[in-house]
Amino acid sequence: MNNLRKAEIGESEEILEFYQNIIHSIKGTEFKPKWSESYPNLEFIEASIKNRELYVYTKDGRINASVVLNNRFEPKYENINWIINAKSQEIIIIHAFAVTSDFAGKGIGKEIFNNIKNNAIKNNKKTIRIDIINGNISAQKVFEKFGFKYVDTVEIFHDIVGLEKFHLYEYALKK
């Protein structure tokens, strides 16, 4: 896919604006990631860019989707009975995946996921994982449609949302 690329530090303000627009556009919809003005914030975006983990999907010079990919996870996740037993370096974890409402339902999310999956296979990863905050049923449905399998639900405290349940999903690449 030609339009998905690593973000550059000079784009951090534009990416922040992208996420803020997403937050406003999903109010009153079934997408409930519980994002706010506090997250995703500029500090998170800049750190993700510096770590070469933030990707943007652009069309006509405009950011229409964004995702952070890394292998960092909550310590509680080590005790989960995952489908695939994998070391940290064999895992891709999806964070802050968003597509603008202009492109919703047009296959962009699936295209981005297929790109993530193909790159993970090429880089000998065993699995792709995501946690979805409780109540974000639309996101659960989207990732299930992509082929992710529900694994477990855990309670985790995050500064932004407090103590919340997160539903853990996995897409196995290798057995």
C-alpha positions as CSV (number, residue, x, y, z in Angstrom):
1,M,0.0,0.0,0.0
2,N,1.6,3.2,-1.1
3,N,-0.3,5.6,1.2
4,L,0.8,4.1,4.6
5,R,4.1,5.3,5.8
6,K,6.0,6.2,8.9
7,A,5.1,9.6,10.3
8,E,7.7,12.3,10.5
9,I,8.4,14.6,13.5
10,G,7.3,17.7,11.6
11,E,3.8,16.2,11.2
12,S,3.2,15.8,15.0
13,E,0.8,18.8,15.2
14,E,-1.1,17.6,12.1
15,I,-1.4,14.2,13.6
16,L,-2.6,15.6,16.9
17,E,-5.3,17.6,15.0
18,F,-6.2,14.4,13.2
19,Y,-6.8,12.6,16.5
20,Q,-8.7,15.5,18.0
21,N,-11.0,15.5,14.9
22,I,-11.6,11.8,15.4
23,I,-12.5,12.4,19.0
24,H,-15.1,15.0,18.0
25,S,-16.4,13.0,15.0
26,I,-17.1,9.8,17.0
27,K,-19.1,11.5,19.8
28,G,-22.5,9.9,19.7
29,T,-21.4,6.9,17.6
30,E,-20.8,3.3,18.6
31,F,-17.0,3.9,18.6
32,K,-16.0,4.5,22.2
33,P,-12.3,4.3,22.6
34,K,-12.6,6.8,25.5
35,W,-10.0,9.1,24.0
36,S,-10.0,12.7,25.1
37,E,-8.0,15.9,24.9
38,S,-5.5,14.0,27.1
39,Y,-4.9,11.0,24.8
40,P,-3.7,10.7,22.2
41,N,-1.7,13.8,23.1
42,L,1.3,15.6,21.6
43,E,3.8,13.9,23.9
44,F,2.5,10.4,23.0
45,I,2.5,11.3,19.2
46,E,6.0,12.7,19.3
47,A,7.4,9.8,21.3
48,S,5.8,7.3,18.9
49,I,7.3,9.2,15.9
50,K,10.7,9.3,17.5
51,N,10.5,5.5,18.2
52,R,9.5,5.0,14.5
53,E,6.2,3.4,15.6
54,L,3.6,5.8,14.3
55,Y,2.2,5.3,10.8
56,V,-0.1,7.5,8.8
57,Y,-2.3,6.8,5.8
58,T,-2.5,9.8,3.5
59,K,-4.5,10.7,0.4
60,D,-4.2,14.0,-1.4
61,G,-1.7,15.3,1.2
62,R,-4.2,14.7,4.1
63,I,-3.9,12.3,7.0
64,N,-6.9,9.9,6.9
65,A,-5.7,7.2,9.2
66,S,-3.1,6.6,11.9
67,V,-1.8,3.7,13.9
68,V,1.0,3.0,16.4
69,L,2.7,-0.4,16.1
70,N,5.1,-1.7,18.7
71,N,5.7,-4.7,21.0
72,R,5.0,-2.9,24.3
73,F,2.2,-4.2,26.5
74,E,0.9,-4.1,30.0
75,P,2.6,-6.4,32.5
76,K,-0.7,-8.1,33.2
77,Y,-0.7,-9.4,29.7
78,E,2.2,-11.8,30.5
79,N,-0.2,-13.9,32.5
80,I,-2.8,-14.3,29.7
81,N,-3.3,-17.6,28.0
82,W,-2.7,-16.2,24.5
83,I,-3.4,-18.3,21.4
84,I,0.2,-18.0,20.4
85,N,3.1,-18.3,22.9
86,A,5.4,-15.6,21.7
87,K,8.3,-13.5,23.1
88,S,8.0,-9.7,23.0
89,Q,10.1,-9.4,19.9
90,E,7.8,-11.8,18.0
91,I,4.7,-9.7,18.7
92,I,3.1,-6.6,17.0
93,I,0.7,-4.7,19.2
94,I,-1.7,-2.2,17.6
95,H,-2.4,1.1,19.5
96,A,-4.4,4.2,18.6
97,F,-5.8,2.9,15.3
98,A,-8.1,5.4,13.8
99,V,-9.6,6.2,10.3
100,T,-11.5,9.5,9.5
101,S,-15.2,9.3,9.0
102,D,-14.7,10.3,5.4
103,F,-13.0,6.9,4.8
104,A,-15.0,4.8,7.2
105,G,-16.5,1.7,5.6
106,K,-14.4,2.1,2.5
107,G,-12.0,-0.7,3.3
108,I,-9.1,1.6,4.4
109,G,-8.9,0.0,7.9
110,K,-8.8,-3.5,6.3
111,E,-6.1,-2.3,3.8
112,I,-4.0,-0.9,6.6
113,F,-4.5,-4.1,8.7
114,N,-3.4,-6.3,5.7
115,N,-0.3,-4.1,5.3
116,I,0.4,-4.6,9.1
117,K,-0.1,-8.3,8.7
118,N,2.1,-8.7,5.6
119,N,4.9,-6.7,7.2
120,A,4.6,-8.8,10.4
121,I,4.9,-12.0,8.4
122,K,7.9,-10.6,6.4
123,N,9.6,-9.7,9.7
124,N,9.0,-13.2,11.2
125,K,6.4,-12.1,13.8
126,K,4.2,-14.8,15.3
127,T,1.2,-12.7,16.3
128,I,-0.6,-9.4,16.3
129,R,-2.5,-8.3,19.4
130,I,-4.8,-5.4,20.4
131,D,-6.6,-4.4,23.5
132,I,-10.0,-2.7,23.2
133,I,-11.5,-0.7,26.0
134,N,-14.7,-2.0,27.4
135,G,-17.7,-0.4,25.6
136,N,-16.0,0.1,22.3
137,I,-18.2,-2.6,20.7
138,S,-17.8,-1.2,17.2
139,A,-14.0,-1.6,17.3
140,Q,-14.4,-5.2,18.7
141,K,-16.6,-6.0,15.7
142,V,-14.1,-4.4,13.2
143,F,-11.2,-6.4,14.5
144,E,-13.3,-9.6,14.7
145,K,-14.1,-9.0,11.0
146,F,-10.4,-8.7,10.3
147,G,-10.0,-12.2,11.8
148,F,-8.9,-11.4,15.4
149,K,-10.0,-13.8,18.1
150,Y,-11.1,-12.8,21.5
151,V,-8.7,-14.1,24.2
152,D,-9.6,-12.6,27.6
153,T,-10.7,-9.5,29.5
154,V,-8.5,-7.8,32.1
155,E,-8.8,-4.7,34.4
156,I,-6.1,-2.2,34.1
157,F,-5.5,1.2,35.5
158,H,-4.5,4.0,33.1
159,D,-4.0,7.6,34.1
160,I,-6.3,8.7,31.3
161,V,-9.3,6.5,31.9
162,G,-8.8,5.1,35.4
163,L,-9.6,1.5,36.2
164,E,-11.1,-0.1,33.1
165,K,-11.7,-3.4,31.5
166,F,-9.9,-4.2,28.3
167,H,-10.8,-6.9,25.9
168,L,-7.8,-8.7,24.5
169,Y,-7.7,-9.9,20.9
170,E,-5.1,-11.8,18.9
171,Y,-4.5,-12.5,15.2
172,A,-2.2,-15.6,15.0
173,L,0.3,-15.5,12.2
174,K,2.2,-18.7,13.1
175,K,1.4,-21.7,15.2
